[in-house]
Amino acid sequence: MLQAVRETKKHSTPGEDKISYEMLQHLSKQSLVVLLLMYNKVWRDGVFPEAWRHSVIKPVLKYGKPQEKNSSYRPISLTCVLGKVMEKLVTNRL
């Protein structure tokens, strides 16, 4: 799990829960053990927390495009960092 946390972007925008990757990278070893226990429970039980499924879509203006046109924006999906770390753990296991 430490590898999954270390491989994340340090300055990525957090989701609605406001937990950032940087916060996870500064957790104590004891806190990381608790987090790993939670991830193992999610994996074992097969129950993905509902909050991890929710995302906030933010429009970001494309460089050099007019603000008045809808096509000038691209969507950015802000999801829960804890869920993204879990996804990374699953990907590494597969």
Stockholm file with secondary structure:
# STOCKHOLM 1.0

chainA/1-94         MLQAVRETKKHSTPGEDKISYEMLQHLSKQSLVVLLLMYNKVWRDGVFPEAWRHSVIKPVLKYGKPQEKNSSYRPISLTCVLGKVMEKLVTNRL
#=GR chainA/1-94 SS CHHHHHTSCTTCCCCTTCCCHHHHHTCCHHHHHHHHHHHHHHHHHTCCCHHHHCEEEEEEECTTCCTTCGGGEEEEEEECHHHHHHHHHHHHHC
#=GC SS_cons        CHHHHHTSCTTCCCCTTCCCHHHHHTCCHHHHHHHHHHHHHHHHHTCCCHHHHCEEEEEEECTTCCTTCGGGEEEEEEECHHHHHHHHHHHHHC
//
